Amino acid sequence: MQTARLNDRLSLSSNAMDRIYRQLALQAGMSDSVFWTLCLLRNSPVPLTSAQLVQYGGLPKQTVSSALAAMRRDGYVVQEHTRGPISLSGHGRSVCSAIFSQVQDTEYRVLEAMGGEKAESFVALFEEYAALFGQLERDSDPAQSGFRRQPRHRDAEAGKEMRV
């Protein structure tokens, strides 16, 4: 099978999963960034700093800051010092339990439906894919990277900025 076709299939599947998780966040009445930040805090064995949330979650610093502000407003997290570790409050743990127990139950059922050997193979291959992708991106020449920031140009007709 052609690499481009495989990549297209992978992209479609990844987008489908993103839509599913985005819908779960919306059903819970929260943004994607709050959803994923809560997930990180719930799954971490220790409180995390905002810098660690940025690092582990892969979200921009400002996005994490906005998510944390919303989470503080809603009483989901506590933080004794501005740059100190962030913990789930009792209310935050209750909210996470309600939301993520359902999500996790569905994830478990999907893996069980795949069967043990197939699920193990899927997870191992996904881990390998993610590790190779990360390694190749780290090793690539920044001038050749597809992820470098593109210059902005004005679209004369629409009067909007666009990336080229």
C-alpha positions, 0 to 999 in steps of 0.5 A: 500500500502507498505511504500517502494513502496510509497517511490519509487513512491515519489522518482521517482516523485521528480526526475522527478520534479528535471529534469524539473527544471534542464531543465528550468535552462539549457534553461535559460543558467544557473546552478541549483545553480544560478537558485535557488539562483535567485529564492530565491532572487526574492521571498524574500520581503527583500534582503538576506545575503549569509548565509541566501541563504545557510540556505533557499536554502539548498545548500552548502556554497561554491555552493552559493558562486560560484553561487553569483560570477557568478551572480555578473559577469553576473550583476544579483545582487548587494551587497554593503558590502562583508557580507551585503545583496544581492539584484537583480540588474535591469538586474537581476530583468528583467532576473528573470521576463523573466524566473520565470514568465514562470515557475510560470505560468506553476506551476499555470496552474498545480495547477489549472488543479488539481482543487482547493480542490485537489491542496489545499490537495496536498500542505497541504500534501506536507507541512506536509511531509516536516515538518515531514521529517525535524523534524525526521531528526533533532530528529534522532541519528546522528549515525543512520542518513542516511545523515551522511557523509560516510567514503571514501575508494579507489576502488583498481581496478578503482583507484577512491574514493567511498563511502561505 
